[in-house]
Amino acid sequence: MEIVEYEKKYQPDFKRLNMEWLEGYDLLETHDLEILDDPDGLVIDTGGCIFLIKENDAVIGTAGLWKEDATTYELIKMAVDKQYQGRGLSRILMDLCLDKAKALNAKKVFLYSNSKLTTALNLYKKYGFKHIPNLDSPFVTADVKMELLIAE
């Protein structure tokens, strides 16, 4: 297994992995497509990052951070290929993102999700994310908002 940072050549894989779960749970929205079609412009060029896990040159997992402001990041687009789920890859991706957030001096990481995604929500809880009011979601289907305060 190999961890790599996002490059433009990985955009089709980034989109494929996320489309699989978004469509599978009937959660795909216009805002998702904007991010999946232009991760360079909307995530990387604005101070965020995306990590990918590769095995035998195949991209099998991804997750990223979108920069909201100097100390706040959103955890975005965590996805693991179906045939590789259950092997701890989401934890690897979460650790990468949270370590990066700390390196960027983040004070808070938040995320939007959906109550259908019980496995993901349980993972977030294990990492200390807490439910907060979801008042400003750019996603119609996001009925969950959680945040993690980063200790100094």
C-alpha positions as CSV (number, residue, x, y, z in Angstrom):
1,M,0.0,0.0,0.0
2,E,1.1,3.5,-0.8
3,I,-0.1,6.9,0.4
4,V,0.1,9.8,-2.2
5,E,-1.0,13.4,-2.2
6,Y,-3.5,14.4,-4.9
7,E,-2.3,15.3,-8.4
8,K,-4.4,16.2,-11.4
9,K,-3.9,12.8,-12.9
10,Y,-5.8,11.3,-9.9
11,Q,-9.0,13.3,-10.5
12,P,-10.8,10.4,-12.3
13,D,-10.1,8.1,-9.4
14,F,-11.1,10.7,-6.9
15,K,-14.4,11.1,-8.7
16,R,-15.0,7.4,-9.2
17,L,-14.5,6.4,-5.6
18,N,-16.8,9.2,-4.3
19,M,-19.5,8.7,-7.0
20,E,-19.7,5.0,-6.0
21,W,-20.9,5.7,-2.5
22,L,-22.8,8.9,-3.2
23,E,-24.9,7.2,-5.9
24,G,-25.2,4.0,-3.8
25,Y,-26.8,6.0,-1.0
26,D,-28.8,8.3,-3.3
27,L,-26.9,11.4,-2.0
28,L,-25.3,12.8,-5.1
29,E,-25.8,16.6,-5.4
30,T,-24.6,19.4,-7.7
31,H,-22.2,20.6,-5.0
32,D,-20.5,17.2,-4.9
33,L,-20.1,17.2,-8.7
34,E,-18.5,20.6,-8.5
35,I,-15.8,19.3,-6.1
36,L,-15.3,16.0,-7.9
37,D,-15.0,17.7,-11.2
38,D,-12.5,20.4,-10.0
39,P,-10.7,19.3,-6.9
40,D,-7.7,21.4,-8.1
41,G,-9.6,24.7,-8.2
42,L,-11.9,24.1,-5.3
43,V,-9.7,22.2,-2.8
44,I,-6.0,22.2,-3.6
45,D,-5.7,25.8,-4.9
46,T,-7.6,27.2,-1.9
47,G,-5.2,25.7,0.7
48,G,-6.7,22.2,1.1
49,C,-5.3,18.8,0.5
50,I,-6.4,15.4,-0.7
51,F,-4.8,12.1,0.2
52,L,-5.1,8.8,-1.8
53,I,-4.3,5.2,-0.9
54,K,-2.9,3.1,-3.8
55,E,-2.4,-0.6,-4.0
56,N,-0.7,-2.1,-7.1
57,D,-1.1,1.3,-8.9
58,A,-4.9,1.3,-8.3
59,V,-6.4,4.1,-6.2
60,I,-8.5,2.4,-3.5
61,G,-9.2,5.2,-1.0
62,T,-9.3,9.0,-0.7
63,A,-10.1,11.8,1.8
64,G,-9.3,15.4,2.0
65,L,-9.4,18.7,3.8
66,W,-11.0,21.8,2.4
67,K,-9.8,25.1,4.0
68,E,-12.6,27.3,5.3
69,D,-10.3,29.8,7.0
70,A,-6.9,29.9,8.7
71,T,-7.8,27.6,11.5
72,T,-10.9,25.7,10.3
73,Y,-11.0,22.8,7.8
74,E,-13.7,20.6,6.5
75,L,-13.1,16.8,6.2
76,I,-14.3,16.0,2.7
77,K,-14.8,13.1,0.3
78,M,-13.7,10.1,2.3
79,A,-14.2,7.0,0.2
80,V,-12.8,3.5,0.1
81,D,-13.3,1.1,-2.8
82,K,-16.0,-1.5,-1.8
83,Q,-13.7,-4.5,-2.2
84,Y,-11.2,-2.9,0.2
85,Q,-13.6,-1.9,2.9
86,G,-13.2,-3.4,6.4
87,R,-9.4,-3.2,6.3
88,G,-8.9,-0.1,8.3
89,L,-8.3,2.2,5.3
90,S,-10.8,4.8,6.6
91,R,-8.8,5.1,9.8
92,I,-5.6,5.6,7.8
93,L,-7.2,8.3,5.8
94,M,-8.6,9.9,9.0
95,D,-5.2,9.9,10.7
96,L,-3.6,11.5,7.6
97,C,-6.2,14.2,7.5
98,L,-6.1,15.0,11.2
99,D,-2.3,15.0,11.3
100,K,-2.3,17.4,8.3
101,A,-4.9,19.6,10.0
102,K,-2.6,19.8,13.1
103,A,0.4,20.6,10.9
104,L,-1.7,23.4,9.4
105,N,-2.4,24.8,12.9
106,A,-6.1,24.0,12.6
107,K,-8.2,24.6,15.7
108,K,-11.3,22.8,14.3
109,V,-12.2,20.2,11.7
110,F,-15.8,19.8,10.8
111,L,-17.8,17.6,8.4
112,Y,-21.2,17.2,6.8
113,S,-22.7,13.8,6.5
114,N,-26.0,11.9,6.4
115,S,-27.7,9.8,9.0
116,K,-27.8,6.8,6.5
117,L,-24.0,6.6,6.8
118,T,-23.8,4.8,10.1
119,T,-20.4,3.2,9.6
120,A,-18.9,6.6,8.8
121,L,-20.7,8.3,11.7
122,N,-19.4,5.7,14.1
123,L,-15.8,6.3,12.9
124,Y,-16.2,10.1,13.4
125,K,-17.5,9.5,16.9
126,K,-14.5,7.2,17.7
127,Y,-12.2,10.1,16.7
128,G,-14.0,12.5,19.0
129,F,-16.2,14.4,16.5
130,K,-19.3,15.8,18.2
131,H,-22.7,16.6,16.7
132,I,-23.4,20.3,16.3
133,P,-26.3,22.2,14.8
134,N,-26.4,21.9,11.0
135,L,-27.4,25.4,10.1
136,D,-25.3,26.2,7.0
137,S,-24.8,23.0,4.9
138,P,-24.2,23.4,1.2
139,F,-25.7,20.0,0.8
140,V,-29.4,19.4,0.8
141,T,-29.0,15.8,1.9
142,A,-26.5,16.5,4.7
143,D,-28.6,16.1,7.8
144,V,-25.6,15.7,10.1
145,K,-22.8,18.2,11.0
146,M,-20.0,17.2,13.3
147,E,-16.8,18.9,14.5
148,L,-13.6,18.1,16.3
149,L,-11.8,20.7,18.3
150,I,-8.0,20.2,17.9
151,A,-6.1,20.4,21.2
152,E,-3.3,22.8,21.3
